[in-house]
Structure formats: C-alpha cells, structure tokens
Amino acid sequence: MFTAPGRLPAVAQGAAAPSAGVAPIAPALLAVKVVEENGVPGVPQALTEKPGDPQAGAKVAVDRRLGNCLGCHQISALGNEQFHGEVGPSLDGAATRWTVPQLRMIVVDPKKIFSDETVMPSFYRVGGPGRVRPEFQGKPILTAQQVEDLVAFLAAQK
C-alpha cells in the first residue's frame, strides 16, 4: 500500500506494522489507489493537492540524490546536462507512450508497469529488498511533491 500526505494513514507496502509501544520507522505514508486502464495500472489521483511543477521536476530528474533519471535515461529536454544514461529507454516522448496516471505509477512503483525484473527503483515505496543506509530506512526516495513534480516534467515530454 502506498501513501501520500493529506490522505488517510496506512502502513506502506513492504513496511512492517509497528509493534505496540514502538514508533513507526517512517513518517506515516498514505495509500494511493491503483486503477487499471486498458489493462495497464496507473495512479489517477495526485499524491498532493499542489499541482506538479515541471521545472522542479526537471531538477528532480537531474539530481543524483533524488530521481537521477539521467543515470539510466536520455532526455533531450535536459541536453545541457552531462552523462545521460543508456540503460533505460529515452524519456523523449514519454507523454505520448503513457498517460499521466501511468507515469505516476512508473515513478511510484515501476514494477507494477514493467515487471519485477526491472532495475528501475520504486521512488515512492517503503520497504522491499536491498540494503539501505540507516538514515534512509523507512523513507521513500522522493517526497509526494517531488513525485508530482517529476510526473509533471515527464508529462511535458511529447
């Protein structure tokens, strides 16, 4: 189960429920509703009430401590940035390949769109396999607003 600020609290997918008397290891995350459209899952409802900002999303895409999209993808709109990756597909035309709910699903949990074998990380999920430094345990990679900003940026890639 996923979560977003301003919605009802729930334990995030993959995170263990806190035992009695023990504080949760992460801020409460709230569930997002996953809806299939033509057999493809998506998250139709924004994670925040504030609309995503494409310019802020571009910053998330290039920041190596946040989205780091350029680590794997090429994006012509960010051509002034160095070191575009070649592991993932180009994100040029992302908005023509996926709807906004599907783009949000890809950022939140790409395994739901692609497969369990994808190397793309889930940017808004807590828990799951892998070793995480203690200061990052129980936290998603991106905040809900950063997800919305990145989705707005990707939705502008036509």
WOQUIUR-V321215 format. One record per residue. RES is the residue in three letters. PSI is psi in degrees with one decimal (999 if undefined). D_FIRST is the distance of its C-alpha to the first C-alpha in Angstrom with 1 decimal. Layout:
# WOQUIUR-V321215
res	psi	d_first
RES	PSI	D_FIRST
RES	PSI	D_FIRST
This chain:
# WOQUIUR-V321215
res	psi	d_first
MET	138.5	0.0
PHE	169.1	3.8
THR	161.2	6.9
ALA	144.1	10.5
PRO	141.0	13.7
GLY	2.9	15.3
ARG	177.5	12.6
LEU	135.2	11.6
PRO	147.2	10.4
ALA	161.3	7.4
VAL	132.0	6.8
ALA	152.7	4.8
GLN	132.9	4.2
GLY	-11.9	7.9
ALA	139.0	9.1
ALA	143.1	11.5
ALA	139.2	11.8
PRO	141.7	15.1
SER	162.6	18.2
ALA	132.4	20.6
GLY	0.1	22.6
VAL	128.9	20.5
ALA	146.0	18.9
PRO	152.4	15.4
ILE	-7.8	15.9
ALA	158.4	14.1
PRO	149.1	14.3
ALA	128.8	11.7
LEU	151.1	8.8
LEU	152.5	7.7
ALA	143.2	5.2
VAL	148.6	7.0
LYS	123.7	8.6
VAL	127.8	9.5
VAL	136.1	13.2
GLU	134.8	15.7
GLU	116.2	19.1
ASN	37.7	21.9
GLY	4.0	19.6
VAL	125.7	17.7
PRO	149.2	14.0
GLY	166.1	13.7
VAL	95.9	12.1
PRO	-26.4	15.0
GLN	130.4	14.4
ALA	150.2	15.3
LEU	-13.6	13.2
THR	163.4	16.5
GLU	-24.9	19.5
LYS	128.1	21.8
PRO	152.6	22.4
GLY	146.6	22.0
ASP	112.9	25.3
PRO	-35.6	26.4
GLN	-41.6	28.8
ALA	-35.5	26.2
GLY	-35.7	24.0
ALA	-37.9	27.0
LYS	-39.5	27.2
VAL	-41.1	23.6
ALA	-33.7	24.5
VAL	-18.3	27.6
ASP	117.9	26.6
ARG	-11.5	26.5
ARG	0.2	24.4
LEU	-108.2	21.7
GLY	-41.7	21.0
ASN	40.1	24.2
CYS	-34.9	24.1
LEU	-13.0	27.8
GLY	-26.9	27.3
CYS	-24.6	26.6
HIS	155.7	27.4
GLN	139.6	30.5
ILE	108.0	30.4
SER	-34.5	33.9
ALA	-19.1	33.0
LEU	32.3	32.7
GLY	-21.4	35.9
ASN	-10.6	37.4
GLU	148.9	34.9
GLN	163.7	35.9
PHE	56.2	34.3
HIS	138.6	32.2
GLY	168.4	30.5
GLU	10.3	31.3
VAL	-47.5	28.4
GLY	169.9	26.1
PRO	158.3	27.5
SER	143.4	29.1
LEU	3.9	27.0
ASP	131.8	30.0
GLY	13.6	29.4
ALA	-38.3	25.6
ALA	-17.2	25.7
THR	-16.4	27.9
ARG	-29.4	25.7
TRP	149.8	22.3
THR	167.5	21.4
VAL	-45.5	19.7
PRO	-36.9	16.4
GLN	-39.1	16.7
LEU	-42.1	17.8
ARG	-40.8	14.7
MET	-41.3	12.6
ILE	-41.5	15.0
VAL	-42.9	14.7
VAL	-51.8	10.9
ASP	88.5	10.7
PRO	-20.5	14.1
LYS	-26.3	13.7
LYS	-26.9	12.3
ILE	-46.8	15.7
PHE	-84.9	18.1
SER	171.1	17.6
ASP	-18.3	16.5
GLU	-8.3	20.0
THR	141.6	19.5
VAL	-7.0	20.5
MET	129.7	18.7
PRO	159.4	16.2
SER	119.1	12.6
PHE	-11.4	13.6
TYR	49.9	10.5
ARG	143.3	8.3
VAL	135.9	9.3
GLY	-176.0	10.8
GLY	-179.5	12.1
PRO	163.0	15.8
GLY	157.7	18.5
ARG	134.8	20.7
VAL	135.7	19.9
ARG	145.4	22.6
PRO	-39.0	22.2
GLU	-12.9	22.1
PHE	-4.0	19.0
GLN	137.1	17.0
GLY	12.5	13.7
LYS	142.5	14.0
PRO	161.2	12.7
ILE	-44.2	15.8
LEU	150.4	16.0
THR	167.2	15.6
ALA	-40.3	14.3
GLN	-38.4	18.0
GLN	-37.2	18.7
VAL	-48.8	16.2
GLU	-38.4	17.9
ASP	-44.3	21.3
LEU	-40.9	20.7
VAL	-40.6	19.6
ALA	-40.4	22.8
PHE	-48.1	24.8
LEU	-37.0	23.7
ALA	-18.0	24.3
ALA	-5.0	27.8
GLN	90.5	28.5
LYS	999	30.5
